[in-house]
Amino acid sequence: MPHSLKIMPRPFREVGAFLSARHKPPKKTGMRAGVSYIKPLLFVGSKPMPRPDMPTHFTLIGLATLVAWPVHAQPAPTGQPPPNAVSVERSAIFDVTPVTGTLKETVRKEQQLVWRARRSPNERRFQLTDVSVAFLRNQAPAEVKITFAGHVSAFGWRPDGEPKLNVTARTRGGASIYSWTFDISVRCADTDRPLPSLSQTVPNDIAANLFNSVGAIEISEYREPNSPILTVRQCPS
């Protein structure tokens, strides 16, 4: 009957002495110095059978892979806007009325654009007042020019970049028929300062339809997709 394979317990001192007696350095010259080798034993019946040489540091590496390393949780984003970030409180809506056969203008009703701190909405940073948009049509050649005017004031803060505005021309029913985007300049010393003249010529293929159909204007803050939010810095006192 073939012998069954089993591991026989041996006293600690006897096993230690036996292992020490069988400890031998590797014969191959390609092994690294300082690596000890132990021959683990199996017992077949009453006779010990050595296993192939195994470096002890392999065993340690195997045990190390079983250790669960702590995982540090990443802090969740707060969703707060950056410090000193600003945005326009609300868009400004204007009705457009004919002045002459070749001129249409927005009707002023104390509309204004106010940039407020995102983290402190009650605090103003700068604003535009006395805003007006005009449409001027020339008879020959047929063309339409849009002009923008306003007064800017700063309240101890100036933007890090130039704020961008978007002017959207709409029909009386609210349909968008044309849009225009431009920058404005804001200085620390601004107190009801008139903006430099801003104008744009409408393409000829839509000029006539725009002039005849425009009935309202919406002015809003413009920010390009994926661009950072506008921030301000405090003016020197």
Backbone hydrogen bonds in HBPLUS format (Angstrom, degrees):
<---DONOR---> <-ACCEPTOR-->    atom                        ^
c    i                          cat <-CA-CA->   ^        H-A-AA   ^      H-
h    n   atom  resd res      DA  || num        DHA   H-A  angle D-A-AA Bond
n    s   type  num  typ     dist DA aas  dist angle  dist       angle   num
A0015-VAL N   A0011-PRO O   2.96 MM   4  6.21 162.1  1.99 159.5 164.6     1
A0016-GLY N   A0012-PHE O   2.90 MM   4  6.07 161.9  1.94 149.9 155.5     2
A0017-ALA N   A0013-ARG O   2.90 MM   4  6.07 159.8  1.94 148.4 153.4     3
A0018-PHE N   A0014-GLU O   2.96 MM   4  6.09 154.3  2.03 141.7 149.4     4
A0019-LEU N   A0015-VAL O   2.88 MM   4  6.10 158.8  1.92 152.9 158.0     5
A0020-SER N   A0016-GLY O   2.95 MM   4  6.11 159.2  1.99 146.8 152.8     6
A0021-ALA N   A0017-ALA O   2.97 MM   4  6.12 151.9  2.05 144.1 151.5     7
A0022-ARG N   A0018-PHE O   3.12 MM   4  6.35 138.8  2.30 138.6 149.2     8
A0022-ARG N   A0019-LEU O   3.15 MM   3  5.13 125.9  2.46  93.3 107.2     9
A0023-HIS N   A0020-SER O   3.30 MM   3  5.14 159.3  2.35  96.9 103.0    10
A0056-THR N   A0036-SER O   3.37 MM  20  6.31 164.1  2.40 163.4 164.3    11
A0051-ARG N   A0040-PRO O   2.90 MM  11  5.58 155.1  1.96 169.6 170.5    12
A0042-LEU N   A0049-MET O   2.98 MM   7  5.09 156.1  2.04 135.9 143.7    13
A0049-MET N   A0042-LEU O   2.54 MM   7  5.09 156.3  1.59 166.2 170.1    14
A0044-VAL N   A0047-LYS O   2.99 MM   3  5.53 158.7  2.04 165.0 158.9    15
A0047-LYS N   A0044-VAL O   3.21 MM   3  5.53 163.3  2.24 130.1 127.5    16
A0058-PHE N   A0055-PRO O   3.21 MM   3  5.64 145.1  2.34 106.2 115.2    17
A0059-THR N   A0056-THR O   3.11 MM   3  5.37 122.5  2.45 101.6 114.8    18
A0060-LEU N   A0056-THR O   3.26 MM   4  6.67 154.2  2.33 146.6 153.6    19
A0061-ILE N   A0057-HIS O   2.99 MM   4  6.17 154.5  2.06 142.8 149.1    20
A0062-GLY N   A0058-PHE O   3.01 MM   4  6.27 156.7  2.07 147.0 153.2    21
A0063-LEU N   A0059-THR O   3.00 MM   4  6.32 152.0  2.08 146.7 154.1    22
A0064-ALA N   A0060-LEU O   2.92 MM   4  6.14 148.4  2.02 144.3 153.5    23
A0065-THR N   A0061-ILE O   3.21 MM   4  6.51 141.8  2.37 145.6 153.8    24
A0066-LEU N   A0063-LEU O   3.05 MM   3  5.42 149.9  2.14 106.9 116.0    25
A0067-VAL N   A0064-ALA O   3.14 MM   3  5.44 161.2  2.18 108.6 114.4    26
A0085-ALA N   A0082-PRO O   3.18 MM   3  5.56 139.5  2.35 140.1 134.4    27
A0232-VAL N   A0084-ASN O   2.96 MM 148  5.57 145.9  2.08 144.7 154.3    28
A0118-ARG N   A0085-ALA O   2.81 MM  33  5.57 170.5  1.82 147.0 146.8    29
A0086-VAL N   A0230-LEU O   2.92 MM 144  5.82 162.9  1.94 154.3 154.9    30
A0087-SER N   A0116-ARG O   3.16 MM  29  5.77 146.2  2.28 147.1 156.2    31
A0116-ARG N   A0087-SER O   2.96 MM  29  5.77 158.1  2.01 159.7 152.9    32
A0089-GLU N   A0114-VAL O   2.76 MM  25  5.66 159.3  1.80 166.9 172.2    33
A0092-ALA N   A0219-ILE O   2.93 MM 127  5.19 163.0  1.96 152.5 155.8    34
A0219-ILE N   A0092-ALA O   2.86 MM 127  5.19 165.6  1.88 154.3 159.2    35
A0094-PHE N   A0217-ILE O   2.79 MM 123  5.06 161.0  1.82 156.5 160.8    36
A0217-ILE N   A0094-PHE O   2.83 MM 123  5.06 157.7  1.88 144.7 150.0    37
A0107-VAL N   A0095-ASP O   2.80 MM  12  5.53 147.9  1.91 155.3 160.1    38
A0096-VAL N   A0215-GLY O   3.06 MM 119  4.94 157.2  2.12 123.4 118.6    39
A0097-THR N   A0105-GLU O   2.88 MM   8  5.66 166.0  1.90 163.0 161.0    40
A0105-GLU N   A0097-THR O   3.03 MM   8  5.66 160.8  2.07 160.2 157.2    41
A0099-VAL N   A0103-LEU O   2.84 MM   4  5.48 176.3  1.84 150.5 150.1    42
A0100-THR N   A0103-LEU O   3.25 MM   3  5.07 164.0  2.27 132.7 136.9    43
A0137-ARG N   A0102-THR O   2.82 MM  35  4.92 167.6  1.84 147.4 151.0    44
A0104-LYS N   A0135-PHE O   2.94 MM  31  5.06 153.4  2.01 142.9 151.1    45
A0135-PHE N   A0104-LYS O   2.72 MM  31  5.06 160.8  1.76 153.9 157.9    46
A0106-THR N   A0133-VAL O   2.98 MM  27  5.54 135.9  2.18 154.0 166.4    47
A0113-LEU N   A0128-LEU O   2.98 MM  15  5.05 157.5  2.03 141.0 148.3    48
A0128-LEU N   A0113-LEU O   2.76 MM  15  5.05 155.4  1.82 148.8 157.2    49
A0115-TRP N   A0126-PHE O   2.92 MM  11  5.52 169.4  1.93 164.9 168.1    50
A0125-ARG N   A0115-TRP O   2.90 MM  10  5.72 159.6  1.94 171.1 164.3    51
A0117-ALA N   A0123-GLU O   3.13 MM   6  5.93 158.6  2.18 163.2 169.9    52
A0123-GLU N   A0120-SER O   2.95 MM   3  5.76 171.3  1.95 133.7 136.2    53
A0155-PHE N   A0125-ARG O   2.99 MM  30  5.27 167.5  2.00 145.7 141.5    54
A0127-GLN N   A0153-SER O   2.93 MM  26  5.52 151.3  2.01 154.0 162.1    55
A0153-SER N   A0127-GLN O   3.05 MM  26  5.52 154.3  2.12 152.5 157.6    56
A0129-THR N   A0151-HIS O   2.84 MM  22  5.22 158.7  1.89 149.8 157.1    57
A0151-HIS N   A0129-THR O   2.84 MM  22  5.22 161.1  1.87 152.3 154.8    58
A0132-SER N   A0149-ALA O   3.02 MM  17  5.34 154.2  2.08 142.5 142.4    59
A0149-ALA N   A0132-SER O   3.01 MM  17  5.34 152.4  2.09 157.7 159.8    60
A0134-ALA N   A0147-THR O   3.09 MM  13  5.29 156.0  2.15 138.3 145.2    61
A0147-THR N   A0134-ALA O   3.03 MM  13  5.29 156.1  2.09 143.7 149.6    62
A0136-LEU N   A0145-LYS O   2.94 MM   9  5.25 169.7  1.95 155.7 158.4    63
A0145-LYS N   A0136-LEU O   2.87 MM   9  5.25 161.8  1.90 148.9 154.1    64
A0138-ASN N   A0143-GLU O   2.93 MM   5  5.47 161.2  1.96 155.9 162.2    65
A0202-VAL N   A0144-VAL O   2.83 MM  58  5.51 171.3  1.84 168.8 171.7    66
A0146-ILE N   A0200-GLN O   2.79 MM  54  5.27 169.3  1.80 160.4 161.5    67
A0200-GLN N   A0146-ILE O   2.85 MM  54  5.27 145.2  1.98 146.5 155.6    68
A0148-PHE N   A0198-LEU O   2.90 MM  50  5.31 156.4  1.95 148.8 150.3    69
A0195-LEU N   A0150-GLY O   2.87 MM  45  5.72 163.1  1.90 164.3 161.3    70
A0152-VAL N   A0193-ARG O   2.81 MM  41  5.18 158.4  1.86 144.1 144.3    71
A0193-ARG N   A0152-VAL O   2.88 MM  41  5.18 149.4  1.98 155.7 145.8    72
A0154-ALA N   A0190-ASP O   3.02 MM  36  5.41 169.2  2.03 134.4 131.4    73
A0235-CYS N   A0156-GLY O   2.91 MM  79  5.31 174.5  1.91 132.6 133.9    74
A0158-ARG N   A0233-ARG O   3.03 MM  75  5.69 162.2  2.07 157.7 161.8    75
A0233-ARG N   A0158-ARG O   2.91 MM  75  5.69 158.6  1.95 160.7 163.9    76
A0160-ASP N   A0231-THR O   2.88 MM  71  5.85 166.5  1.90 149.8 147.6    77
A0184-ILE N   A0163-PRO O   3.01 MM  21  5.76 146.5  2.12 159.5 166.7    78
A0222-TYR N   A0164-LYS O   2.97 MM  58  5.20 166.3  1.99 128.4 127.1    79
A0165-LEU N   A0182-PHE O   2.87 MM  17  5.63 165.5  1.89 168.7 173.6    80
A0182-PHE N   A0165-LEU O   3.07 MM  17  5.63 155.2  2.13 151.5 158.9    81
A0166-ASN N   A0220-SER O   2.84 MM  54  5.38 157.2  1.89 159.6 163.2    82
A0220-SER N   A0166-ASN O   3.08 MM  54  5.38 160.0  2.12 145.7 151.6    83
A0167-VAL N   A0180-TRP O   2.70 MM  13  5.05 170.4  1.71 158.4 159.8    84
A0180-TRP N   A0167-VAL O   2.80 MM  13  5.05 142.3  1.94 141.4 153.3    85
A0168-THR N   A0218-GLU O   2.89 MM  50  5.18 166.6  1.90 152.9 157.4    86
A0218-GLU N   A0168-THR O   2.99 MM  50  5.18 159.3  2.04 145.1 151.9    87
A0169-ALA N   A0178-TYR O   2.73 MM   9  5.11 158.2  1.78 146.3 153.7    88
A0177-ILE N   A0169-ALA O   2.90 MM   8  5.80 173.9  1.91 158.6 159.1    89
A0170-ARG N   A0216-ALA O   2.91 MM  46  5.15 169.8  1.92 153.2 150.8    90
A0215-GLY N   A0170-ARG O   2.80 MM  45  6.05 175.2  1.81 158.2 156.7    91
A0216-ALA N   A0170-ARG O   3.10 MM  46  5.15 146.1  2.22 144.4 139.4    92
A0171-THR N   A0175-ALA O   2.89 MM   4  5.30 147.7  1.99 141.3 151.3    93
A0174-GLY N   A0171-THR O   2.95 MM   3  5.14 159.7  1.99 107.7 114.4    94
A0190-ASP N   A0187-ARG O   3.16 MM   3  5.35 165.5  2.18 110.1 114.0    95
A0206-ILE N   A0203-PRO O   3.22 MM   3  5.92 157.5  2.27 118.2 124.0    96
A0207-ALA N   A0203-PRO O   3.05 MM   4  5.92 120.4  2.42 145.1 161.1    97
A0210-LEU N   A0206-ILE O   2.95 MM   4  6.04 159.0  1.99 154.1 160.4    98
A0211-PHE N   A0207-ALA O   3.00 MM   4  6.20 168.5  2.01 155.6 158.1    99
A0212-ASN N   A0208-ALA O   3.08 MM   4  6.23 161.3  2.11 149.9 154.9   100
A0213-SER N   A0209-ASN O   2.94 MM   4  5.88 145.2  2.06 144.5 153.4   101
A0214-VAL N   A0210-LEU O   2.99 MM   4  5.68 151.8  2.07 153.0 155.1   102
A0227-SER N   A0224-GLU O   3.11 MM   3  5.45 156.6  2.17 134.9 133.1   103
